[in-house]
Amino acid sequence: MAIVYGLVSRQKTVLAEYTATSATGNFPTVTRVLLAKIPTTDGKMTLVYDNYVFHYVVEGGICYMCMSDETDRHRVPYAFLRDVQESFVQRYGIEAPLTAIAFSFNEEFSRIIQERMDYYNSGGSADNIDQVKSQIEDVKGVMVQNIEKVLERGEKIELLVDKTDRLNQQAFKFEASSRNLRRQLYWRKMRCAAMVAVAASLLIFFIVASFCGGVDFHKCRLH
């Protein structure tokens, strides 16, 4: 299980976020589309998109969201979200986030998200009886949906286009890297051939020189 992305937002206004270096894909685009669809009323849901799963909790008008890479495990992501929520409220209270501008808490709180993400990804979530019961309550009754069900047709096309662009970029990078590799192999082959030619020339020179009495070839000169 790996949580690779986490954020705190007020509707579409992202207040803080952190992305693990291992995360790839067009999930930032998906996230922005999702934030516009999430109700402002308190609740929680899990949404599946490609190989990733988005979990979110909304409480007091603030959305706490994370993305993981396993579709059948929800306890750890929701434990992570509960932890992030408690840390966020403890630092900033309830009122300030409701009027804060985008990314106003990012400099400080992105480090907290990273720290808690590393903690839960390393299996560090405590498993005493009270916390396990709490985590079970967190995921009990959570609705799991495919992301297709919450998107409009235009948004689906936008994500599809974004994914296609990504694939095209990857294909272009692969083609460019292949060309570079072929070029490197060609010049390596040419250098090897040149070195062999020089070595062969030197060998022939010294063999002839040995028969002709040295490098001045005095035995082979015409008198």
C-alpha positions, -999 to 999 in steps of 0.1 A, spaced: 0 0 0 13 34 -9 -3 68 -4 12 90 -31 -7 122 -30 -25 143 -3 -42 176 -2 -64 199 19 -89 222 1 -119 244 4 -140 233 -25 -117 240 -55 -93 261 -36 -63 240 -26 -48 251 7 -20 226 9 -8 196 -10 21 172 -14 30 147 -41 53 118 -36 82 116 -61 71 81 -72 37 94 -84 31 95 -121 1 102 -143 -25 129 -149 -39 127 -114 -34 165 -108 -60 171 -136 -83 145 -122 -80 160 -87 -90 195 -99 -120 180 -117 -130 160 -86 -128 190 -63 -154 207 -83 -177 177 -79 -173 170 -42 -203 182 -21 -196 208 6 -217 188 31 -199 165 56 -192 131 42 -167 107 28 -162 86 -4 -138 65 -23 -134 70 -61 -115 46 -85 -96 60 -115 -73 38 -136 -48 22 -112 -54 48 -85 -79 53 -57 -90 87 -44 -103 88 -8 -118 120 7 -134 133 38 -153 165 40 -158 181 74 -167 217 82 -164 228 46 -128 215 43 -119 185 21 -91 162 30 -81 140 1 -55 114 -7 -46 91 -35 -34 55 -31 -24 28 -55 -45 -1 -41 -82 -5 -48 -91 -30 -21 -76 -14 11 -92 16 26 -83 15 63 -48 31 61 -58 60 37 -87 69 60 -65 67 90 -41 90 72 -69 114 64 -81 115 100 -45 122 111 -41 150 86 -74 165 95 -66 165 132 -32 181 126 -47 207 102 -75 218 127 -50 219 156 -27 243 137 -52 265 118 -85 261 137 -119 261 120 -125 297 109 -92 306 92 -93 279 64 -128 291 54 -114 324 41 -78 315 33 -64 320 -2 -51 292 -24 -19 275 -10 -17 299 19 -8 269 42 12 250 17 47 260 28 42 247 63 15 220 60 28 203 29 57 191 51 32 177 76 14 159 48 47 144 36 57 134 71 24 116 78 24 100 44 58 86 50 47 74 84 17 55 71 35 42 40 62 27 62 36 7 81 39 30 111 2 34 118 -4 22 153 -26 -8 157 -38 -7 193 -74 -17 198 -89 18 201 -73 31 169 -82 0 149 -118 4 161 -117 40 151 -103 32 116 -129 6 111 -156 31 119 -140 55 94 -143 31 65 -176 16 75 -203 25 50 -180 44 27 -193 45 -8 -169 33 -35 -176 45 -70 -158 45 -103 -149 81 -112 -168 78 -144 -201 81 -125 -193 115 -110 -180 132 -142 -199 149 -170 -193 139 -206 -171 169 -213 -150 163 -183 -145 126 -193 -133 138 -227 -110 164 -211 -93 137 -189 -91 113 -219 -74 140 -240 -51 147 -211 -42 110 -209 -37 108 -247 -14 138 -246 6 121 -218 9 89 -239 20 109 -269 46 127 -248 58 94 -235 60 80 -270 79 111 -282 104 108 -253 108 71 -260 115 78 -297 139 105 -289 158 84 -263 159 56 -289 175 79 -314 200 91 -289 208 55 -280 213 45 -316 235 76 -321 256 68 -291 260 32 -302 270 43 -337 297 66 -324 309 40 -299 313 16 -328 331 41 -349 355 49 -320 362 12 -315 369 8 -352 392 38 -352 411 24 -322 414 -10 -338 427 6 -370 453 27 -351 464 -4 -331 467 -24 -363 487 3 -380 511 6 -350 515 -32 -349 524 -33 -386 548 -4 -381 567 -21 -353 568 -54 -371 582 -38 -402 606 -17 -381 619 -48 -363 628 -64 -397 644 -33 -410 667 -27 -381 647 -1 -361 624 28 -366 649 44 -390 645 14 -414 683 15 -422 684 -22 -433 656 -17 -458 669 15 -474 682 13 -510 719 20 -511 
